[in-house]
Structures are given as structure tokens and as C-alpha cells.
């Protein structure tokens, strides 16, 4: 059986077609897989488990159904849903993994990351990430009212969009040195990540030996899934069906 990887779905009530595509993918493809790995940004925003909405409940139900079929689901936090916690994970029956995480796929050690920590040239983002991942910051944020948190998240998304349009694409992409350092530190030849929304399979040289970096696509205009099966990694798009 195959192992599946997805990321950057950015599920939100404003995009019901993508939520439906995800549900179809879970029922028709993931249900017969060996395992499903979600590498962050499953949701457009996550302001706390206590603020989960209908979309979050629908997604949790779909993923819990996978577990009932005997398919384990693993989740790495993204930059949009890093506050997703144990309560929702229990409801969805997903296993939370650290970022980075090394898993064995058909005998090969594979490094999984969301990918944002590899974008080391983006100094303003890395500064915000360090601040927002501090336990004290997260405790203070989660103590705010839901409406205040929701407003903060909306403003942060707007600021992120403006910032991304204002800087060169190379700044918001991964740094080659950071990629090599991560792979070298974990002793792997395959890295899978999302975040950049630039799906591709990059064949690279790592210390004189072949290696590969596989980037998952986003789910804005279509779906994107990586299938690992019989030693091969195949990245493909999932078209929206009207």
C-alpha cells in the first residue's frame, strides 16, 4: 500500500469546494493507504481548539473515519495552524509529530517538515515565528477572547499577503544551505515539505551523493498529493470537480 503526503490545504468556510475535494480524497484515496501525513497549514487559520468551527468539525470527522479504516494519520503544524492542540487532535484521531520529524518509508529514512524554518533568508518572518512559538506568547494569546483572536488572525493574514507581494520570491523560498544542513543533521537523502506552494521534485547533490527535496503543492486552485509506493515518490495534482 502507498503512503500519502499533503500540506497547505488552507481549509476555510469561504472555500467549500476545497473542503469537498479534501473529503473526496479522504474517502476515495486515503482510506486505502498505508498512512496519511499532513505537513501543516491544513487550515487557513487556527486560533485555538476552543474556537473550532463547522469546517474543523467536518475535517475532524473525516480524519477520524480514516482511523476507523485502520489508516493512521500524522500531523505536523504549519505556520497557519501552529496553535492546533491536543483536543482537536483527539477528536480527529491524528498523531501530532514534531517539526522536523524523521519517518521510515519502505525502508528509507525520510525527513518531514512544514518548510517554513528552511526559509532563513526571510528575516522578518523568522522573527515573528520565534515570537509566536514562545510558550508565553501562546499562553497570552489563547487567554484572549475568541473575537479578539479572530481579528488578530485576519489582520496577520492580510499583512502576510501584503508582505509576500512586496518581496522577491527568492526571499520567501527555502535556503539551499538550510536544506542541506537539515538533511545532513538527520542523515537522510529525501526531504518532503510544504509551505512555499511551489510543488516540484528537486534532484540535488548532498555531499557528493544524490538526494532529493520534494515540495508539496497548495490546495487553492486544485489539490496536491505525494504518493510513496514501491520505492517511488510521485507528486500529482487533484483537479476540482464542479
N, C-alpha and C positions, 0 to 999 in steps of 0.2 A: 504493500500500500504506500501511497505517497504522503509526504509531509508538506503542508501548505503554510505560506507566509504572506501576510498582508499588513499594510500600515496606511496611515494618513487618509482614513475614510472621512473624517471631519463630519460625522453624522450630526444632524441638526434638524429640528422640526421644519425649518424653512426649505429643506431639500428632501421631501418624502420619497422621490424617485430613487435616490441613492440608498435610503433605508430599505426600500423594497428590494433593490438589487442585492443588498447585503443578505437579506432574509432568504432570497432565492439561492444565493451562493452557499449559505449555510445548509439549507435543506437538500440541495441537489448535488453539491460537490463535497463540502467539508464533512458531511455526515458519513462519508465512506473513506475518509482519510485516516492516516495513522495518528496525526496530531495537527492542530492549528496553532500557529504562533502569530500574535498581533503585536506589531512593533511600534506601538504608540500612536497618538492622535486618532484614536477610534472615534472620539467625539470632538466637535468643533470647540467646545469649551467644557470644563468641569470645575464647578465652584464648590464642590463638597458633596459627599454622599447624601446629605440631608436635603439637597436641592435637586435630586434626581427627578426627571420628568417622564412623560409618556414614552419618548423615544428611548431613554435609558432603560425603562422597564421592558420595552419590546425587545431591545437588543439583549438584555439580560436573559429574557425568556428563551430567545433563540440559542444563545450560547449554553444555557443550562440544558436545553434539549440535546445539544451535541454530546454532553457528558452522559446523558441517558442512553445515547447510542454507543457509548464506550470510547468516544473520541475526546482526549484531553485537550484543553485549550489553555495556552500560556500567554501572559500579557506583560509587556514592558511599557512603562509610562512614556508618554511623549511630552512635548513642550506645551501642548494644549490641555492635556488631561493628567498632569503630574500629581494632582490632588485626589485622583481616584483612589479610594481606600478599601479597607477590608470588608466593609458592609456590602458594598456593591459587588465586590469580587465573590463573596459568599453567595449572593443572590444569583450571579451569573455562573457560579461554579468554575471560575477561572483561577489559575495559579499565577500569582504575581511574581515576576522574575526581576532581579536587579538589572541595571543597565551599567556596564555591559554584562552579558551572560554567554557562557560557552556551553553548547549542547552538542551531542553526538548524533549525527545524521548518517545512517547507513555506514557506520564505522569511521566517519570523518568528523573531526572536531571543527565546529563552525561557530564563529563569533557573531552574536546578535546584538545590535544596538538600535536605539531610535535614530541616532545620527547627528543630533544637534551638538553634542560635545566634540564632534570632529570638525566643526566649523569654527576653528580657532582664530581665523582672520577677522571674524565678526566680533570685535571687542565690546561694543555696546550690548549686544545680545548676551554674550558670555557674562558680563557684569550683572545683567538682570537675572540671568539664570542662577548665578551664585547666590544672589539675594533671595530669590523666591524659593530656592530649595533649602534655605536655612530653616531648621525646625522652629525657631522663634517666630520667624516671619509667617510661616504656615499656620502656627497656632493662633497668632493675632488675626490673620486673615479669616480663618474659619470661625472666629468668635464674632465677626461682623454679621449683621443681618443679611438675609438672602438677597433682598433687593439691592443692598449696597454692594454685595459681592458680584451680583449680576451686572450692575452698572460698571464696576471696575473691569470686569472681563470684556464687556463690549468696547470700552474705551481702549483696553490693551490690544484687542484685535484690530481696531481702527488704526492705532498708532503703528502696529506691526505692519499693516498693509502699506501705509504711507512710507514707512522706513524702507521696506523691501523695494518699493518703486524708485527710491531715491539713491540707492547704492548699486554698484556694479554687481553683476551676477556672481563674479568670482569671489566676492566678499562673503556671500551667503552660501557658497558651496563648501564642500569639505576641503581641508588642507591635506595635501598629499603626505606631508611629513607626519601629521597626526594619524592618518590612516595606517601608515607603515609602523608607527610606534605602537598603536593599539594591537595590530596583528602580531607584531613581534613579541609584545609583552604577554600575549595569551597563547603563543605558539600555534597559530592557525594559518591556513592558506586560503580560507574562504571567509569573507565578511559579508553579512547581509544587513542592510539598514534602510531606513526611510528618510523622512524629514525634508529632503531637498526637492522632492517632487520631480526628479529627473531620472525616470526609470531607464536602466541600462545595465549591461553586464560588462564590467571593465576588466580586461586581462592585464595584469600588472606584473612587474618584476619585483620580487621581495628578496633582497639579499642574494641575488643571483639565481633564484628559483621562481618558477611560475606561480602566480597566485591570482585571486580574483576578488573583485569587490562588486557585489550585486546590489543595485539600488531599486527599491520598490517604488511604484508609482502611486500617485494620489487617486482619490475617488471623486473628483469634482465633475468631470465630463463623462467618465467611464470608470469601471473597476480595474484593479490591477492585482494580480496574484502570481506568486512564485511557487512552482511545484518542484519538489525534490523527489525524484523517483529513479531507481536503478542507477544511481551514481550520477545522474544528470540533473542540472538545475535549469528549469525552463520558465522564463518570465513572459507573461502574456496579459493582454487587455481583456476586460469583460465588458462587452457593449451594453449600453442601456437598451431595454426593450420597451417600446411605447405601449 
